[in-house]
């Protein structure tokens, strides 16, 4: 795994000075990775202040994005509704924080019980995006390709006993879909690699890991050294999605040379749009260079 503490600490300080994160607009995906990053820093440095900061982020997410059932996508007006995969990452973050400050584990389990019946259509799939009150699917959206895998893994990591029922429902969906599923988007491939490493010997993980690595081979652009957005889109690149691929490759222990290359390339890359300053880019960069608690414990 990569580990560049000076970069991470400097980037966190810069983000705070710029009011980018954790003191900027709330966005659940970024906040989930940020909480895991803070727990990772606690694990490495032993400084309880990082846990205090993580708990502050959790409280702010509840205050700003929390809804009677579930959590809104983001604070900006166009980030309404709820995504299951964002909620799943948030559950993972609460689980990692809950391993050291235990009340957050119970909060995560309660959140699973609240959202699972709203998103899951048993035997069919997991709704990708729901209305903000979880009264029904967001107009124009269907089932998510990775959402059942995400729920299955995160639920098992959280509490395989208390969540046996929801885990079983997610497992049915995984078993029904993994053989035919072909992911072609960079971040989706990175996330599938990441998910596969928690239970690496299960058939779905073996199949999807091999398929993801093969697809990524067709997406590597060298020079200069990045993964394009999808096969056939060689000039389309995003820093934050490449960082997601980096995390996935590190999780399965593959192509560390390309992890180093993409980190080096995007350290100087500028897209000349909002992604240059958005928190998602910089928090994901930190996670790529200190995956820490994102990686399964021995």
N, C-alpha and C positions, 0 to 999 in steps of 0.2 A: 504494500500500500504506500501511497505518497504521504508525506508529512512535512509540511512547510509552515511551522509555527510562526516565524517572523512575518511571513506574508499574511497569514490569517489574522494575526493580532493587529497588524498595520491596516489591513482592509476593514476590519471591524471598527477600528478607531476612525478611519476616514468616513465610513458610512454614518457613524454617529454624528460626526462633525457636519456632514452634509444633510443630516436629517433624512437619510435614506432608509436605514434600518438600524436598530429596532424601533426608532422613534419617528418613522415615516408613516405613510398610509398603510393600513393593514391589508394583507393579501395572504390567504390561508396557505397556499402552497409554499410561498417564501417563508412564512412564519413557521411552518412545520420543519422545513430544513434548517431554519435558524435555531429553533429550540434544540434539535438534535446536535447541531454544531456546538451550542453552549454546553450541553451535557458532555460532548466529546472533550471540550476544553477542560471541564471539571475533571474528567477521568485522567487526562494527561497531566494537568498542573495541580490538581488537588485543591483548587481554590473554590470555596463555597460561594463566592460572589457570582460565579457563572451560573450556579443553580438558582440563586436569587434573581438573576437577570432572566433566566428561562421562565421562572414563575411569573415574573412581571409581564412577559410576553403572553403567557397563557391568560393572565387576568385581562390584558388589553384585548386579546382576541375575543374573550367572552363578552367584554363590555361593548366592543364596537361591532363585532360580527355575529355574536351569539343571537340565536332566535329561539322561540319557545321549543322548537324541535330542530336540532341541527345547527349548522354554522354557515353563514353566507360566504360566497366565494371571495369577495373583497370589498373594500371600503368605497372605491370609486363607483360612480353612478352606473357605469356600464358593466360592473362585475356583480350583477344580481344573480339570484338563483343559488343552487347548491350542486356541486359536482361530487360524485361518490369518490373519485380517485383523490380529490383534495382532502375529503374527510378521512379517507383511509390513511393518507400520509400524516394527517393530524393525530389519528389514533396511534400510529407508530411512534410519533414524537411523544405523546403523553405516556406511552408505555415505557420508552427509554427514560423519561424523567421520573416516571412512577417507580422505576427500579431503585431509585435513591431517595425520592420523596413520595412515599407510598400512596398518599391520597389521590394522586393523579392516575394511578392504575384503576381505582374504583370509578373515577370520572370517565375514563376511557371505556370501561365495560358498560357503564350506564349509557354512554353515547351510542355504542353499538346497538344496544337493545332498543334505543329510541329510533335510530335511522334505518336499521336493517329492513324492517317490514315495509317501510315506505319506498325503498329503492329496489328491492328484490322481487322479481316475478318468478316464482319457483318453477323450475323446469324450462324457463325461457331466457332469462338474463337479468342483468343489473342495469337499471336505467342510468344513462350517462349523466344527464342533467335534469334536475327537478326544479319545480317552482320554489320560490323562496320559503313558502310555508309548508312545503312538502305535500301539498294537496294533490299533485299530479305531475306528470312529465312536463318539462319545459317545452313549449311549442317548437316543433321541428327537430326534436332529438329522439334517438332510439336507445338501443342498448350499447354499452361500452364493451370493446373487445377485451380489454385487460382487467376490467373492474372486478370480475369474479375471482381472478387470480390474486388481485391485490387484497380483496377482502379475506379470501381463504388464508393467505399467508399472515396477514396482520392479526386477524382474529386468533389464529393458532399461537402466535407469539405472545399475544396479550393474556389469554386465559383459555387453554384448551378444554378445561373442565366446565366452567360456567358458561362458555359460549359454544358448547358442543352442538346445539341445534343449528344456530346460524352457520357454524363451520361446515356442518353436513350439507346444508343447502348450497353453500358456495362450492363445496367439493363436487356436488352433482353437476354444477354448471361447468366447472373446470374439466371434468371427465368428458363431458359432452362436446367440448369445443376445442380442446388443445390439439387434437390431431390435424384439424383442418385450418387452424389459425396461422396466418402468415402476416407478420407485422412488417411494415415497410417505412415507418417513420422513425427518425433518429432517437427521439426521447422515449418513444414507446419501446424500442429495442433495448435501450439502456435500462429502462425500468424492468423489462422482462428478465434481463440478465440478473439484475439486482434481486428480483423476487425469487428467481430460480436457485440462488445460492443458499437460501435458508433451509430448503429440503431437497438437496441436490440429487438424491438418488430416486426420487419419485418420477414415474414415467413422464408426466407432463413437463417436469423440469428438465429432464434429459433431452426430450424432443425440442422444446422451445429454446433451450440454451444453444444447442447445435444449430438450429435454424437461425437464431438471432446473430450468432457469430458469422455464419456464412453470408447473411444479408449485409452485415456491416462491412465485410470484405469488399463488396461491390460499391460501397459508399465512401470509401477512403480516397481522399483527393491528395495526392502527393506528387510534386510540391503543391502547396506549402505545408500541408499536414493538418487536415480537419476531416470530419465526417459531414457529408452533405445531408440535406434535409431528408431526401428519399432517393432511391435509385432513379437515375435519369434527371436529377435536379442538381447537377454537380456544382453549380455556381451559387446555390442557395445554402447559406450557413447561418447558424445562430450560436452564439457563445453559450448561452445557458443550457441549450439542448445537448451540445457537445460535452458540457460538464456532466450532464446526466449519463451520457454514454460512458464517460470516464469512470463514474461511480460504478456502473454496471460491470465494466471490464475489470476494475479492481476487485469487485465482489467475487467474480469467478476466477480471478487470477490469470487473465488472458491479455495479451498484447500490451504489456506495460510500456513498451517502446512507443506505442501510439498514444498512450495516456500522457507520457512526457511530451511528445510532440505537440499534441493539441493544447496542452496547458501552456506550452511555450508560445505557440502561435497566437492564442487568444489573449495572452497577457499584453500584447501590443496591438490587437485588432480593434478597430473602431467601425461600427456599423453606421454611424452618423444618423441615428434615430434614437427613440426613447430607450432602447435597450442598452445604450451606453451608460445610462445613469440609473436605470431601474434596479431596484433592490434584488430582483430575481437573478440578474446576471451575477451580481457580486456575492450574494449568499451562496449560490450554486458553485461559484469559483472557489469559495472557501471550503465547501463540502468536498469538492474534487481534490483539493490539496490537503484536507484533513478529514477523510471519510469516517474515521473513528467509530462512533456508535451506529453508523449506517451498516456496518459490517457485522455479520453474525459472530457471537461470542463462541470461543472454543468449547 
